[in-house]
């Protein structure tokens, strides 16, 4: 069966060119980047080059780029490390949006159990955090504000620059999860004024298991992983040289093709919506400025898990709001925050397009989607 992959917001296939760039560091140049001998120095040179490349693409200093095992670690480090450092200043209040990735929410819950006060910012019905909500929540005791750049379920772009300015007025650090934004839009870190930003390689055709945390110069952070002096003493552990090399190469390739890819992806999304236009009871979740290739659809009268598996049996890969666990699924916290009921949230699916999808694939997927919805509604 030829599968039609429409779940690029979850992960992307590793670029063959990126894999070729990584390959020598698995075999020939296999040295530990912290070893002083020739093989170690050569590995460290590759890491330094990767750090320089990522920094240039973000418009920041190489010394502000830290490599991690992925977006989840970067998110945890930003929230926990930032909050712990600010606690030394007597700031024990943290503000996060209600639509953050679970990596941020879990870190916030950990802080709450440790005695921090946490406020969860609401969003409007379109899925956007409003500046007025942050102004109402922030206090002089606020040490950290975390609002993602783009929501991973709806594709709604958040007003990062405006929110960062408010946080800084109160002496709080501002962190934005840039994982879902990175594949589709430039990340003007300096212009936004953020103190920390996370990336994850596998979202832009790079390897899984590698991410970035940008930490602005002068921002004090707690050590996140002890046991080594890697990443300037803040994140111990043997450097994953092949993945670091792959991340940088993938990010550079993605930046070079982003404009053309976005134009294509936006066209594919329109083509899919046209292809399912005969269906009644279909609505798009999320309003305002959004990513071109992420569609979150409510399909009235159809359970999203049933729809996902019926489509999977026919070779079409999509997603629902949360991961399946023990045969059941929780309604999306993002959609609940936007005002949907639990039953309405269970009718929603996410379809995300990629640069390698074809019009023929999307037309076929729309046809299968339409037939499957009609059959599920009938029976």
Helices and strands as residue ranges (DSSP letters): E 4-5, H 16-23, H 38-58, G 62-64, E 65-68, H 71-76, I 77-81, H 82-87, E 93-97, H 102-113, E 117-121, H 131-137, E 142-146, H 160-169, E 173-177, H 179-182, H 189-192, E 196-200, G 201-204, E 211-215, G 231-233, H 241-275, E 282-284, E 294-299, H 304-313, E 316-317, E 319-320, H 333-337, H 342-345, E 348-352, H 359-378
